[in-house]
Protein backbone atom coordinates (compact mmCIF):
# COMPACT_ATOMS: atom_id res chain seq x y z
CA UNK A 1 0.00 0.00 0.00
CA UNK A 2 2.90 2.38 0.74
CA UNK A 3 4.35 1.62 -2.68
CA UNK A 4 1.01 2.38 -4.34
CA UNK A 5 0.68 5.67 -2.38
CA UNK A 6 4.22 6.72 -3.41
CA UNK A 7 3.49 5.92 -7.04
CA UNK A 8 0.30 8.04 -6.94
CA UNK A 9 2.26 11.00 -5.48
CA UNK A 10 4.86 10.73 -8.23
CA UNK A 11 2.15 10.67 -10.91
CA UNK A 12 0.45 13.65 -9.28
CA UNK A 13 3.68 15.62 -9.24
CA UNK A 14 4.39 14.76 -12.88
CA UNK A 15 0.91 16.00 -13.90
CA UNK A 16 1.40 19.32 -12.06
CA UNK A 17 4.93 19.69 -13.44
CA UNK A 18 3.60 19.34 -16.97
CA UNK A 19 0.87 21.87 -16.25
CA UNK A 20 3.35 24.40 -14.84
CA UNK A 21 5.63 23.87 -17.84
CA UNK A 22 2.80 24.92 -20.10
CA UNK A 23 2.41 28.14 -18.11
CA UNK A 24 6.15 28.78 -18.17
CA UNK A 25 6.12 28.62 -21.98
CA UNK A 26 3.96 31.75 -21.98
CA UNK A 27 6.24 33.60 -19.57
CA UNK A 28 9.67 33.24 -21.11
CA UNK A 29 12.51 35.06 -19.43
CA UNK A 30 14.27 37.67 -21.52
CA UNK A 31 17.50 36.36 -23.09
CA UNK A 32 20.82 37.30 -21.64
CA UNK A 33 22.86 39.97 -23.41
CA UNK A 34 25.31 37.32 -24.62
CA UNK A 35 22.67 35.17 -26.24
CA UNK A 36 22.07 35.30 -30.01
CA UNK A 37 18.64 36.38 -31.17
CA UNK A 38 17.07 34.59 -34.12
CA UNK A 39 15.09 37.59 -35.37
CA UNK A 40 16.99 40.68 -36.49
CA UNK A 41 16.24 43.95 -34.69
CA UNK A 42 13.91 46.48 -36.22
CA UNK A 43 15.79 48.77 -38.56
CA UNK A 44 14.88 52.13 -39.93
CA UNK A 45 13.74 52.13 -43.53
CA UNK A 46 14.22 55.57 -45.11
CA UNK A 47 13.71 57.30 -41.77
CA UNK A 48 10.87 55.17 -40.40
CA UNK A 49 10.58 51.89 -38.58
CA UNK A 50 9.63 48.77 -40.48
CA UNK A 51 6.12 47.50 -39.96
CA UNK A 52 5.88 44.26 -38.04
CA UNK A 53 4.13 42.42 -40.83
CA UNK A 54 6.98 43.29 -43.22
CA UNK A 55 9.76 41.78 -41.11
CA UNK A 56 11.56 38.76 -42.50
CA UNK A 57 14.21 36.57 -40.95
CA UNK A 58 17.17 37.28 -43.24
CA UNK A 59 20.60 36.54 -41.70
CA UNK A 60 22.45 38.59 -44.35
CA UNK A 61 20.13 41.10 -46.03
CA UNK A 62 20.66 41.31 -49.75
CA UNK A 63 19.82 43.82 -51.06
CA UNK A 64 20.36 45.99 -47.95
CA UNK A 65 17.38 46.46 -45.65
CA UNK A 66 18.03 50.21 -45.56
CA UNK A 67 18.46 52.03 -48.83
CA UNK A 68 20.23 55.32 -49.41
CA UNK A 69 17.42 56.87 -51.44
CA UNK A 70 13.82 57.51 -50.45
CA UNK A 71 10.97 56.10 -52.49
CA UNK A 72 10.70 57.50 -55.99
CA UNK A 73 8.28 60.39 -56.34
CA UNK A 74 5.26 60.23 -58.62
CA UNK A 75 6.80 62.77 -60.99
CA UNK A 76 9.89 60.55 -61.45
CA UNK A 77 8.01 57.27 -61.76
CA UNK A 78 9.19 55.37 -64.84
CA UNK A 79 12.41 57.38 -65.17
CA UNK A 80 15.88 55.97 -64.87
CA UNK A 81 18.18 57.13 -62.07
CA UNK A 82 21.36 59.08 -62.86
CA UNK A 83 24.01 59.39 -60.14
CA UNK A 84 26.21 62.42 -60.80
CA UNK A 85 29.58 63.16 -59.21
CA UNK A 86 30.54 66.68 -58.14
CA UNK A 87 34.28 67.47 -58.04
CA UNK A 88 36.14 67.41 -61.34
CA UNK A 89 32.89 66.29 -63.00
CA UNK A 90 30.68 69.35 -62.57
CA UNK A 91 32.98 71.79 -60.75
CA UNK A 92 36.55 72.35 -59.62
CA UNK A 93 37.19 73.75 -56.15
CA UNK A 94 40.18 75.17 -54.36
CA UNK A 95 41.02 76.78 -51.03
CA UNK A 96 43.22 79.22 -52.97
CA UNK A 97 41.91 81.87 -55.30
CA UNK A 98 41.31 80.09 -58.59
CA UNK A 99 42.10 83.09 -60.77
CA UNK A 100 45.52 83.59 -59.23
CA UNK A 101 46.19 79.87 -58.94
CA UNK A 102 45.37 78.84 -62.49
CA UNK A 103 45.84 82.05 -64.44
CA UNK A 104 48.30 84.40 -62.70
CA UNK A 105 48.13 86.97 -65.52
CA UNK A 106 44.40 86.76 -66.24
CA UNK A 107 41.92 89.37 -65.15
CA UNK A 108 38.55 88.69 -63.54
CA UNK A 109 36.76 89.08 -66.87
CA UNK A 110 38.18 85.73 -68.00
CA UNK A 111 35.59 84.01 -65.84
CA UNK A 112 32.00 85.28 -65.94
CA UNK A 113 30.37 85.70 -62.56
CA UNK A 114 28.02 82.80 -63.35
CA UNK A 115 31.01 80.44 -63.50
CA UNK A 116 32.72 81.34 -60.22
CA UNK A 117 31.42 80.79 -56.68
CA UNK A 118 32.93 81.88 -53.40
CA UNK A 119 31.76 80.83 -49.96
CA UNK A 120 33.11 80.05 -46.50
CA UNK A 121 33.10 76.67 -44.79
CA UNK A 122 34.56 78.09 -41.60
CA UNK A 123 35.38 81.74 -40.79
CA UNK A 124 38.96 81.31 -41.95
CA UNK A 125 38.43 78.99 -44.96
CA UNK A 126 37.30 80.48 -48.25
CA UNK A 127 36.35 78.03 -51.00
CA UNK A 128 36.61 79.05 -54.65
CA UNK A 129 34.43 76.94 -56.94
CA UNK A 130 34.65 77.06 -60.73
CA UNK A 131 31.78 75.63 -62.76
CA UNK A 132 32.44 73.39 -65.73
CA UNK A 133 31.26 74.89 -69.04
CA UNK A 134 27.68 73.97 -70.03
CA UNK A 135 26.93 72.51 -66.59
CA UNK A 136 23.70 74.53 -66.41
CA UNK A 137 22.34 73.15 -69.69
CA UNK A 138 23.42 69.64 -68.72
CA UNK A 139 21.72 69.67 -65.32
CA UNK A 140 18.49 71.20 -66.59
CA UNK A 141 18.11 68.61 -69.33
CA UNK A 142 19.06 65.73 -67.04
CA UNK A 143 16.44 66.88 -64.53
CA UNK A 144 13.79 66.65 -67.24
CA UNK A 145 14.78 63.15 -68.36
CA UNK A 146 15.96 61.38 -65.20
CA UNK A 147 15.73 61.07 -61.46
CA UNK A 148 19.01 62.85 -60.64
CA UNK A 149 21.06 62.16 -57.51
CA UNK A 150 24.20 63.98 -56.43
CA UNK A 151 26.70 61.46 -55.04
CA UNK A 152 30.09 62.74 -53.93
CA UNK A 153 32.90 61.39 -51.78
CA UNK A 154 33.37 64.88 -50.36
CA UNK A 155 32.14 65.94 -46.94
CA UNK A 156 28.65 67.38 -46.68
CA UNK A 157 30.01 70.53 -45.00
CA UNK A 158 31.68 71.44 -48.29
CA UNK A 159 29.51 69.73 -50.92
CA UNK A 160 26.09 70.82 -49.66
CA UNK A 161 26.73 74.59 -50.07
CA UNK A 162 28.24 73.95 -53.51
CA UNK A 163 25.13 72.01 -54.53
CA UNK A 164 22.95 74.87 -53.29
CA UNK A 165 24.80 77.31 -55.54
CA UNK A 166 25.01 74.91 -58.47
CA UNK A 167 21.49 73.48 -58.58
CA UNK A 168 19.14 76.46 -58.87
CA UNK A 169 16.36 74.35 -60.40
CA UNK A 170 16.07 71.57 -57.82
CA UNK A 171 17.40 68.94 -60.21
CA UNK A 172 18.91 66.74 -57.49
CA UNK A 173 16.20 64.71 -55.78
CA UNK A 174 18.74 63.55 -53.18
CA UNK A 175 22.29 64.35 -52.11
CA UNK A 176 24.67 61.64 -50.89
CA UNK A 177 28.05 62.39 -49.33
CA UNK A 178 31.13 60.58 -48.05
CA UNK A 179 29.31 58.75 -45.26
CA UNK A 180 27.18 57.00 -47.90
CA UNK A 181 30.26 55.60 -49.67
CA UNK A 182 31.91 52.25 -48.99
CA UNK A 183 35.57 52.50 -48.02
CA UNK A 184 37.26 49.82 -50.13
CA UNK A 185 41.02 49.42 -50.55
CA UNK A 186 41.75 53.05 -49.85
CA UNK A 187 38.95 54.45 -52.03
CA UNK A 188 35.48 55.78 -51.34
CA UNK A 189 33.31 53.63 -53.60
CA UNK A 190 29.73 54.48 -54.55
CA UNK A 191 27.87 51.19 -54.22
CA UNK A 192 24.89 51.52 -56.56
CA UNK A 193 23.21 48.43 -55.12
CA UNK A 194 22.52 50.40 -51.92
CA UNK A 195 20.46 53.06 -53.67
CA UNK A 196 17.20 51.11 -53.71
CA UNK A 197 16.79 51.30 -57.50
CA UNK A 198 16.84 48.59 -60.16
CA UNK A 199 20.44 48.40 -61.34
CA UNK A 200 19.46 47.98 -64.99
CA UNK A 201 17.98 51.49 -64.79
CA UNK A 202 20.85 53.23 -62.95
CA UNK A 203 23.68 55.25 -64.52
CA UNK A 204 26.64 56.86 -62.77
CA UNK A 205 28.47 59.85 -64.29
CA UNK A 206 31.90 60.17 -62.70
CA UNK A 207 35.47 61.13 -63.57
CA UNK A 208 37.00 58.57 -61.19
CA UNK A 209 36.84 54.86 -62.16
CA UNK A 210 37.60 53.94 -58.54
CA UNK A 211 34.27 55.46 -57.52
CA UNK A 212 32.25 52.93 -59.54
CA UNK A 213 34.57 49.93 -59.32
CA UNK A 214 31.66 47.77 -58.09
CA UNK A 215 29.49 48.60 -61.12
CA UNK A 216 31.64 49.60 -64.12
CA UNK A 217 28.91 48.41 -66.50
CA UNK A 218 26.65 51.23 -65.21
CA UNK A 219 29.17 54.02 -65.73
CA UNK A 220 29.47 56.90 -68.16
CA UNK A 221 33.11 57.94 -67.72
CA UNK A 222 33.98 61.62 -68.14
CA UNK A 223 37.30 63.39 -68.27
CA UNK A 224 38.48 65.10 -65.10
CA UNK A 225 37.96 68.85 -65.44
CA UNK A 226 39.93 71.60 -63.74
CA UNK A 227 40.10 74.83 -65.72
CA UNK A 228 39.57 74.38 -69.48
CA UNK A 229 36.83 76.87 -70.33
CA UNK A 230 36.61 75.49 -73.89
CA UNK A 231 35.51 72.07 -72.63
CA UNK A 232 32.26 70.76 -74.21
CA UNK A 233 32.00 67.25 -72.76
CA UNK A 234 28.81 67.87 -70.74
CA UNK A 235 27.15 69.48 -73.74
CA UNK A 236 28.21 66.61 -75.99
CA UNK A 237 26.71 64.05 -73.60
CA UNK A 238 23.18 65.50 -73.71
CA UNK A 239 22.13 63.75 -76.99
CA UNK A 240 23.45 60.45 -75.67
CA UNK A 241 21.40 60.73 -72.47
CA UNK A 242 18.32 61.76 -74.45
CA UNK A 243 18.55 58.49 -76.37
CA UNK A 244 19.38 56.43 -73.28
CA UNK A 245 16.31 57.70 -71.45
CA UNK A 246 14.08 55.92 -74.02
CA UNK A 247 15.76 52.52 -73.67
CA UNK A 248 14.32 49.69 -71.59
CA UNK A 249 17.64 49.13 -69.81
CA UNK A 250 20.99 50.89 -69.75
CA UNK A 251 23.53 48.13 -70.35
CA UNK A 252 23.28 47.85 -74.13
CA UNK A 253 23.95 51.52 -74.89
CA UNK A 254 26.58 51.85 -72.14
CA UNK A 255 28.41 48.84 -73.55
CA UNK A 256 28.43 50.47 -76.98
CA UNK A 257 29.68 53.71 -75.46
CA UNK A 258 32.58 51.98 -73.71
CA UNK A 259 33.55 50.13 -76.90
CA UNK A 260 33.47 53.37 -78.80
N, C-alpha and C positions, 0 to 999 in steps of 0.2 A: 504493500500500500504506500509506503514511503517513496519507493521508486516511481510509482505511478504519479504521486503528488509532485515529485521533482520534475518529472517529464512534462506535466501540465504547466508548471511555472515556466519552464524553458520555452514551451510553445507560446505561452502568453507573452513572454518578453520578446520573442521573435516577431510576433504579430505587431506589438506596439513599436518595436524598432523600425519595422517596415513602414508603419504609418508615419512615424516621425521623419523618416528619410524622405518621404513624399513631401512633407512640409518644408524640409530643409532645401529641397530643390527649388522652391519658390522664394527662398531667402538667401541667395548666394552671397557670400562675402566678396567684397571688392578685391580684385587681384592686387598682389604686391607690386611695388614699382618695378621690380626686376623681372616680373613675368612678361611674356610676349602676348600681345593681344592679337586675335585672329582678324578682327575687323579694323580697317584703317581709320584714323581719326577723321572727323569732318574737316574738310578743307574749304577755303574760300574759292569761289568760282566767279572771277571777274568782279570781285568786291562784295559778293554775298555768299552766305552759307548754302551748301548743297541741301536740297530737300531730302528728307529721309527715304522717300520712295525711289530716289534716283541713285542711292548708294549701291555700289557693287564691290564685292571682295576681289580686288585686283592687287596682287602682291607688288608687281612692278607696273605702274600705269603707263600705257603706251597706246595712243599719244598721251601727253601729260594731262593730269586732271585739271590743272590751272593754266589757261592760255594767256598769252601776252596781250591779245587784242580783245576788245569787247565784241558783243554780237554785231553783225553787220546791220547797218541801218537800212530802212526801206528804200531810201534813195539810191543806195549802192547795191541793192540786191540784183544779182545776175552779173555784176562786174567782176573782173579779175582784180587781184590785189598787187599793187606795185610798191615794193620796199625801196626807198631812196636814201642813199647815203648823203652826208652833209659835207664834210671837209674834203677838199680837193675833188669833189664831184660837183657840188653846187656853188661852193664858196672857197676862199682861201683866207685864213685868219693869221694874225700875228700880234704879239705883244709890243712890237716896235712899229713905228709909223710906216705904213706900207709904201707911201710915196718916196720917202727917203731911203727905205730899205731896198726897194726894187729898182727905182729910177732916181738916182741921186740928182740928176740934172733936169728932171721933168718938173713942170709946174703943175698946180692943182687942176688946171683945165684938162689935163690928160685923162682924168677920170671924172666922168660926170657924177654929180651928187647922188644920182640913183644907183650908182655902182659901188659906193663906198659907205660903210657903216662905221660908227664909233660908239662904243658904250663901255661902261665900267662893270667889272665883276666885283671887285672890291675897291675901296676908296683910292688905293694906290696902283691899281692894275687897269690900264686902258687897253681895250681890245679893238684892233683895226680889222675890219672884215671887208673883203673885196668880192663882189658878186661875179660869177662866171657870165660871160656874154650869153644873151638869149635865155637866161634862167627864168625870166618872167613869163615869156611865151611858152616855155617848156612846162612850167608848173601849171599854168592856167589850162593848157590843153590836156595834161595828164589828169587834172582834177575833173575834167568833163568825161573822160573815158574810163577812169579806173578809181578804185578805192586806194588812195595814196596814204602811205605810212612813212614817216621819217624815222629812220633807224640809224643811230650813230653810236660809235664806241666812245664818244666824248662824254664828259660829265654834263649832267643836266644844268648845272650852275652856269656853264658857258653856252651850251647848245640851245637851251630854251629861249634866252633872249635873242639869239641869232635867228631862230625860227620865227619868233614874233615879228622881227623886222623883215624877214625874207618872205613869209607867207601872208600877204595882205588880203588874200581871198579865201582863207580857210580851207586850203587844198588838203592839208594833212588831217586825216581823221583821227590819227593817234601819233604820239611821239614816244619813241623808245630810246633809252640811253644806255650807258655802259653797264648798269646793273642788270639789264635785260640780256646782255651777251653771255656767252659761255667762254670761260677762259680755258683755252686749249693750246698746249705747247707754246706758250708765250704770246698767243694772239687772242684778241677778243673776237670771237666768231659769232655771227648772227645765225642762230639755228632757226631756220624757217619752219621746222616742224612744230615749234612751240607757239606759233602765231594763232593757231586755231582756224586756219583756212586750208582748203584742199590744195595740196602741193602742185597739182597739175594746172592750177589757176593762179600761181604766185610767181612774180618776177622780182628779182633784186637788181638794182642799178647801183654799181659800186666801182670805185677805182682800185680797190685792194682785193686781189684774189683770195688772200687769207681770210677775209671777212665772210666769204661764202664757200669755204672749203668743204662744208658738209653737203652743199647743194650746188655744185658747179653747173649742173644742167638747167638750173633756173636763173642763171645770171646773164645780164647784159653788161659786159665789161666796158668801161669808159676810161679814157686816158686821164691820168692825174693832171689837175689844172692848178696853176699858181698865179700867173700874171699875164698870159697871152690874151690881149684884148681883141685879137683877130680870130679867136677860136670859134668854131661853128658846130661843135659836136652835138650839143644839146638840140640845136635847131635841126640838124641833120637826122636826129633820131625820131623826131615827131612823126614823119610818115610811116616809119617802121612800127611804132607803137599804135598808130591808127589802124594798121592792118592786123596787128596782133590782137587788138581788142575784139575783133570779129571772129577769131578762131575758137574752136571748142576747147582746145588745150594749148599750152604754151611750148611744149617740148619740140614739136616739129619745126616751128619757125626759129626757135632759139638754136636748134642744132644746125640749121642752115646758116644762121648768122655766124656761129662759131667757125664753121667750115669756110665761110667766106672771108 
